[in-house]
Amino acid sequence: MNEICREHGINQPTFYKWKSKYVGLDVQQLPKMKELQKCIRVVGLTPDQIPNFFRKAA
């Protein structure tokens, strides 16, 4: 684990954060996830507002 993190220039907490965030996603789903994150930043939502935003939009 240490070697992988060192090779990619990240620390272990970052690795585990990314792992928990992206586990189970297919390669095809990653661009969609990044686009969604970009849209959320543009709209200016905080993490606690995101579930409510999608409930209202549905």
Biopython code that builds the backbone (N, CA, C, O; Angstrom):
import numpy as np
from Bio.PDB.StructureBuilder import StructureBuilder

atoms = [
    (1, "MET", "N", (0.827, -1.189, 0.000)),
    (1, "MET", "CA", (0.000, 0.000, 0.000)),
    (1, "MET", "C", (0.871, 1.252, 0.000)),
    (1, "MET", "O", (0.642, 2.175, -0.782)),
    (2, "ASN", "N", (1.850, 1.278, 0.862)),
    (2, "ASN", "CA", (2.735, 2.441, 0.936)),
    (2, "ASN", "C", (3.411, 2.704, -0.399)),
    (2, "ASN", "O", (3.546, 3.852, -0.823)),
    (3, "GLU", "N", (3.834, 1.635, -1.057)),
    (3, "GLU", "CA", (4.534, 1.778, -2.332)),
    (3, "GLU", "C", (3.605, 2.348, -3.413)),
    (3, "GLU", "O", (4.012, 3.204, -4.198)),
    (4, "ILE", "N", (2.385, 1.878, -3.445)),
    (4, "ILE", "CA", (1.419, 2.379, -4.431)),
    (4, "ILE", "C", (1.166, 3.864, -4.209)),
    (4, "ILE", "O", (1.176, 4.643, -5.162)),
    (5, "CYS", "N", (0.942, 4.255, -2.981)),
    (5, "CYS", "CA", (0.700, 5.664, -2.665)),
    (5, "CYS", "C", (1.911, 6.517, -3.033)),
    (5, "CYS", "O", (1.766, 7.607, -3.585)),
    (6, "ARG", "N", (3.085, 6.022, -2.728)),
    (6, "ARG", "CA", (4.313, 6.757, -3.033)),
    (6, "ARG", "C", (4.493, 6.914, -4.539)),
    (6, "ARG", "O", (4.888, 7.984, -5.004)),
    (7, "GLU", "N", (4.207, 5.859, -5.309)),
    (7, "GLU", "CA", (4.335, 5.913, -6.764)),
    (7, "GLU", "C", (3.429, 6.973, -7.380)),
    (7, "GLU", "O", (3.791, 7.618, -8.365)),
    (8, "HIS", "N", (2.250, 7.147, -6.790)),
    (8, "HIS", "CA", (1.277, 8.073, -7.354)),
    (8, "HIS", "C", (1.252, 9.431, -6.659)),
    (8, "HIS", "O", (0.473, 10.312, -7.024)),
    (9, "GLY", "N", (2.106, 9.592, -5.660)),
    (9, "GLY", "CA", (2.232, 10.881, -4.991)),
    (9, "GLY", "C", (1.052, 11.255, -4.119)),
    (9, "GLY", "O", (0.725, 12.435, -3.991)),
    (10, "ILE", "N", (0.403, 10.260, -3.512)),
    (10, "ILE", "CA", (-0.714, 10.530, -2.613)),
    (10, "ILE", "C", (-0.420, 9.894, -1.262)),
    (10, "ILE", "O", (0.440, 9.021, -1.151)),
    (11, "ASN", "N", (-1.142, 10.339, -0.236)),
    (11, "ASN", "CA", (-0.970, 9.717, 1.075)),
    (11, "ASN", "C", (-2.059, 8.666, 1.293)),
    (11, "ASN", "O", (-3.030, 8.607, 0.538)),
    (12, "GLN", "N", (-1.899, 7.849, 2.312)),
    (12, "GLN", "CA", (-2.848, 6.756, 2.549)),
    (12, "GLN", "C", (-4.267, 7.239, 2.843)),
    (12, "GLN", "O", (-5.215, 6.645, 2.329)),
    (13, "PRO", "N", (-4.459, 8.295, 3.651)),
    (13, "PRO", "CA", (-5.840, 8.748, 3.864)),
    (13, "PRO", "C", (-6.538, 9.157, 2.555)),
    (13, "PRO", "O", (-7.732, 8.913, 2.386)),
    (14, "THR", "N", (-5.792, 9.776, 1.636)),
    (14, "THR", "CA", (-6.370, 10.135, 0.344)),
    (14, "THR", "C", (-6.747, 8.885, -0.429)),
    (14, "THR", "O", (-7.816, 8.828, -1.037)),
    (15, "PHE", "N", (-5.879, 7.886, -0.412)),
    (15, "PHE", "CA", (-6.177, 6.638, -1.098)),
    (15, "PHE", "C", (-7.471, 6.021, -0.573)),
    (15, "PHE", "O", (-8.336, 5.627, -1.355)),
    (16, "TYR", "N", (-7.602, 5.939, 0.741)),
    (16, "TYR", "CA", (-8.794, 5.318, 1.319)),
    (16, "TYR", "C", (-10.048, 6.154, 1.082)),
    (16, "TYR", "O", (-11.141, 5.605, 0.942)),
    (17, "LYS", "N", (-9.901, 7.463, 1.038)),
    (17, "LYS", "CA", (-11.041, 8.331, 0.732)),
    (17, "LYS", "C", (-11.511, 8.074, -0.698)),
    (17, "LYS", "O", (-12.707, 7.918, -0.946)),
    (18, "TRP", "N", (-10.568, 8.032, -1.634)),
    (18, "TRP", "CA", (-10.924, 7.759, -3.031)),
    (18, "TRP", "C", (-11.505, 6.365, -3.179)),
    (18, "TRP", "O", (-12.464, 6.162, -3.924)),
    (19, "LYS", "N", (-10.925, 5.406, -2.472)),
    (19, "LYS", "CA", (-11.404, 4.030, -2.567)),
    (19, "LYS", "C", (-12.857, 3.935, -2.110)),
    (19, "LYS", "O", (-13.676, 3.291, -2.767)),
    (20, "SER", "N", (-13.176, 4.572, -0.989)),
    (20, "SER", "CA", (-14.551, 4.516, -0.496)),
    (20, "SER", "C", (-15.507, 5.267, -1.423)),
    (20, "SER", "O", (-16.681, 4.913, -1.532)),
    (21, "LYS", "N", (-15.008, 6.282, -2.075)),
    (21, "LYS", "CA", (-15.852, 7.096, -2.953)),
    (21, "LYS", "C", (-16.142, 6.396, -4.282)),
    (21, "LYS", "O", (-17.255, 6.481, -4.801)),
    (22, "TYR", "N", (-15.147, 5.711, -4.828)),
    (22, "TYR", "CA", (-15.272, 5.165, -6.174)),
    (22, "TYR", "C", (-15.383, 3.652, -6.245)),
    (22, "TYR", "O", (-15.448, 3.105, -7.346)),
    (23, "VAL", "N", (-15.408, 2.955, -5.118)),
    (23, "VAL", "CA", (-15.498, 1.500, -5.138)),
    (23, "VAL", "C", (-16.798, 1.082, -5.829)),
    (23, "VAL", "O", (-17.861, 1.646, -5.572)),
    (24, "GLY", "N", (-16.695, 0.101, -6.693)),
    (24, "GLY", "CA", (-17.875, -0.417, -7.370)),
    (24, "GLY", "C", (-18.234, 0.297, -8.661)),
    (24, "GLY", "O", (-19.132, -0.154, -9.373)),
    (25, "LEU", "N", (-17.566, 1.391, -8.987)),
    (25, "LEU", "CA", (-17.869, 2.093, -10.235)),
    (25, "LEU", "C", (-17.135, 1.445, -11.395)),
    (25, "LEU", "O", (-15.981, 1.035, -11.269)),
    (26, "ASP", "N", (-17.816, 1.360, -12.520)),
    (26, "ASP", "CA", (-17.163, 0.905, -13.740)),
    (26, "ASP", "C", (-16.397, 2.066, -14.352)),
    (26, "ASP", "O", (-16.638, 3.226, -14.019)),
    (27, "VAL", "N", (-15.484, 1.749, -15.237)),
    (27, "VAL", "CA", (-14.690, 2.781, -15.905)),
    (27, "VAL", "C", (-15.600, 3.736, -16.667)),
    (27, "VAL", "O", (-15.323, 4.934, -16.722)),
    (28, "GLN", "N", (-16.677, 3.231, -17.254)),
    (28, "GLN", "CA", (-17.595, 4.076, -18.013)),
    (28, "GLN", "C", (-18.368, 5.052, -17.119)),
    (28, "GLN", "O", (-18.815, 6.096, -17.594)),
    (29, "GLN", "N", (-18.527, 4.730, -15.850)),
    (29, "GLN", "CA", (-19.282, 5.579, -14.936)),
    (29, "GLN", "C", (-18.467, 6.752, -14.400)),
    (29, "GLN", "O", (-19.046, 7.746, -13.963)),
    (30, "LEU", "N", (-17.151, 6.661, -14.424)),
    (30, "LEU", "CA", (-16.312, 7.718, -13.853)),
    (30, "LEU", "C", (-16.497, 9.079, -14.531)),
    (30, "LEU", "O", (-16.612, 10.080, -13.824)),
    (31, "PRO", "N", (-16.532, 9.166, -15.872)),
    (31, "PRO", "CA", (-16.762, 10.484, -16.482)),
    (31, "PRO", "C", (-18.102, 11.094, -16.068)),
    (31, "PRO", "O", (-18.198, 12.306, -15.876)),
    (32, "LYS", "N", (-19.125, 10.268, -15.929)),
    (32, "LYS", "CA", (-20.434, 10.769, -15.499)),
    (32, "LYS", "C", (-20.370, 11.294, -14.070)),
    (32, "LYS", "O", (-20.976, 12.315, -13.745)),
    (33, "MET", "N", (-19.632, 10.587, -13.223)),
    (33, "MET", "CA", (-19.472, 11.002, -11.829)),
    (33, "MET", "C", (-18.744, 12.338, -11.754)),
    (33, "MET", "O", (-19.139, 13.218, -10.990)),
    (34, "LYS", "N", (-17.674, 12.496, -12.548)),
    (34, "LYS", "CA", (-16.916, 13.744, -12.553)),
    (34, "LYS", "C", (-17.769, 14.896, -13.063)),
    (34, "LYS", "O", (-17.692, 16.002, -12.527)),
    (35, "GLU", "N", (-18.577, 14.659, -14.083)),
    (35, "GLU", "CA", (-19.457, 15.704, -14.623)),
    (35, "GLU", "C", (-20.494, 16.108, -13.582)),
    (35, "GLU", "O", (-20.791, 17.294, -13.434)),
    (36, "LEU", "N", (-21.041, 15.151, -12.871)),
    (36, "LEU", "CA", (-21.996, 15.443, -11.808)),
    (36, "LEU", "C", (-21.350, 16.279, -10.714)),
    (36, "LEU", "O", (-21.954, 17.236, -10.230)),
    (37, "GLN", "N", (-20.129, 15.930, -10.318)),
    (37, "GLN", "CA", (-19.421, 16.703, -9.292)),
    (37, "GLN", "C", (-19.173, 18.131, -9.763)),
    (37, "GLN", "O", (-19.298, 19.075, -8.983)),
    (38, "LYS", "N", (-18.824, 18.291, -11.029)),
    (38, "LYS", "CA", (-18.595, 19.620, -11.593)),
    (38, "LYS", "C", (-19.889, 20.441, -11.553)),
    (38, "LYS", "O", (-19.874, 21.612, -11.173)),
    (39, "CYS", "N", (-20.981, 19.835, -11.938)),
    (39, "CYS", "CA", (-22.276, 20.537, -11.925)),
    (39, "CYS", "C", (-22.657, 20.947, -10.503)),
    (39, "CYS", "O", (-23.179, 22.043, -10.299)),
    (40, "ILE", "N", (-22.407, 20.099, -9.539)),
    (40, "ILE", "CA", (-22.730, 20.395, -8.142)),
    (40, "ILE", "C", (-21.909, 21.587, -7.663)),
    (40, "ILE", "O", (-22.427, 22.454, -6.960)),
    (41, "ARG", "N", (-20.620, 21.635, -8.043)),
    (41, "ARG", "CA", (-19.778, 22.774, -7.657)),
    (41, "ARG", "C", (-20.278, 24.064, -8.307)),
    (41, "ARG", "O", (-20.303, 25.111, -7.660)),
    (42, "VAL", "N", (-20.675, 23.999, -9.573)),
    (42, "VAL", "CA", (-21.146, 25.185, -10.290)),
    (42, "VAL", "C", (-22.417, 25.728, -9.635)),
    (42, "VAL", "O", (-22.573, 26.939, -9.480)),
    (43, "VAL", "N", (-23.313, 24.837, -9.256)),
    (43, "VAL", "CA", (-24.564, 25.243, -8.623)),
    (43, "VAL", "C", (-24.303, 25.776, -7.220)),
    (43, "VAL", "O", (-25.064, 26.601, -6.714)),
    (44, "GLY", "N", (-23.225, 25.303, -6.589)),
    (44, "GLY", "CA", (-22.845, 25.786, -5.272)),
    (44, "GLY", "C", (-23.499, 25.043, -4.127)),
    (44, "GLY", "O", (-23.719, 25.607, -3.055)),
    (45, "LEU", "N", (-23.808, 23.782, -4.350)),
    (45, "LEU", "CA", (-24.418, 22.993, -3.283)),
    (45, "LEU", "C", (-23.368, 22.489, -2.311)),
    (45, "LEU", "O", (-22.247, 22.162, -2.703)),
    (46, "THR", "N", (-23.733, 22.430, -1.059)),
    (46, "THR", "CA", (-22.880, 21.813, -0.053)),
    (46, "THR", "C", (-23.264, 20.337, 0.028)),
    (46, "THR", "O", (-24.366, 19.976, -0.387)),
    (47, "PRO", "N", (-22.394, 19.476, 0.547)),
    (47, "PRO", "CA", (-22.709, 18.047, 0.599)),
    (47, "PRO", "C", (-24.027, 17.726, 1.301)),
    (47, "PRO", "O", (-24.715, 16.784, 0.907)),
    (48, "ASP", "N", (-24.387, 18.483, 2.325)),
    (48, "ASP", "CA", (-25.642, 18.176, 3.021)),
    (48, "ASP", "C", (-26.869, 18.611, 2.224)),
    (48, "ASP", "O", (-27.974, 18.169, 2.537)),
    (49, "GLN", "N", (-26.721, 19.457, 1.210)),
    (49, "GLN", "CA", (-27.838, 19.890, 0.377)),
    (49, "GLN", "C", (-28.078, 18.976, -0.814)),
    (49, "GLN", "O", (-29.153, 19.021, -1.412)),
    (50, "ILE", "N", (-27.122, 18.163, -1.167)),
    (50, "ILE", "CA", (-27.208, 17.359, -2.389)),
    (50, "ILE", "C", (-28.405, 16.402, -2.373)),
    (50, "ILE", "O", (-29.151, 16.387, -3.352)),
    (51, "PRO", "N", (-28.636, 15.605, -1.326)),
    (51, "PRO", "CA", (-29.803, 14.705, -1.367)),
    (51, "PRO", "C", (-31.115, 15.459, -1.537)),
    (51, "PRO", "O", (-31.988, 14.998, -2.270)),
    (52, "ASN", "N", (-31.279, 16.600, -0.884)),
    (52, "ASN", "CA", (-32.504, 17.371, -1.018)),
    (52, "ASN", "C", (-32.663, 17.923, -2.427)),
    (52, "ASN", "O", (-33.778, 17.983, -2.946)),
    (53, "PHE", "N", (-31.569, 18.323, -3.047)),
    (53, "PHE", "CA", (-31.603, 18.851, -4.410)),
    (53, "PHE", "C", (-32.136, 17.796, -5.370)),
    (53, "PHE", "O", (-32.962, 18.104, -6.230)),
    (54, "PHE", "N", (-31.672, 16.549, -5.234)),
    (54, "PHE", "CA", (-32.118, 15.511, -6.148)),
    (54, "PHE", "C", (-33.545, 15.057, -5.851)),
    (54, "PHE", "O", (-34.254, 14.632, -6.763)),
    (55, "ARG", "N", (-33.974, 15.137, -4.599)),
    (55, "ARG", "CA", (-35.364, 14.805, -4.279)),
    (55, "ARG", "C", (-36.305, 15.813, -4.925)),
    (55, "ARG", "O", (-37.344, 15.429, -5.463)),
    (56, "LYS", "N", (-35.959, 17.090, -4.881)),
    (56, "LYS", "CA", (-36.804, 18.134, -5.470)),
    (56, "LYS", "C", (-36.817, 18.030, -6.982)),
    (56, "LYS", "O", (-37.841, 18.300, -7.611)),
    (57, "ALA", "N", (-35.697, 17.644, -7.576)),
    (57, "ALA", "CA", (-35.601, 17.580, -9.031)),
    (57, "ALA", "C", (-36.368, 16.394, -9.604)),
    (57, "ALA", "O", (-36.760, 16.421, -10.770)),
    (58, "ALA", "N", (-36.583, 15.373, -8.816)),
    (58, "ALA", "CA", (-37.237, 14.150, -9.326)),
    (58, "ALA", "C", (-38.720, 14.313, -9.487)),
    (58, "ALA", "O", (-39.402, 13.377, -9.904)),
]
sb = StructureBuilder()
sb.init_structure("model")
sb.init_model(0)
sb.init_chain("A")
sb.init_seg("    ")
for serial, (resi, resn, name, xyz) in enumerate(atoms, 1):
    if name == "N":
        sb.init_residue(resn, " ", resi, " ")
    sb.init_atom(name, np.array(xyz, "f"), 0.0, 1.0, " ", f" {name:<3s}", serial, name[0])
structure = sb.get_structure()
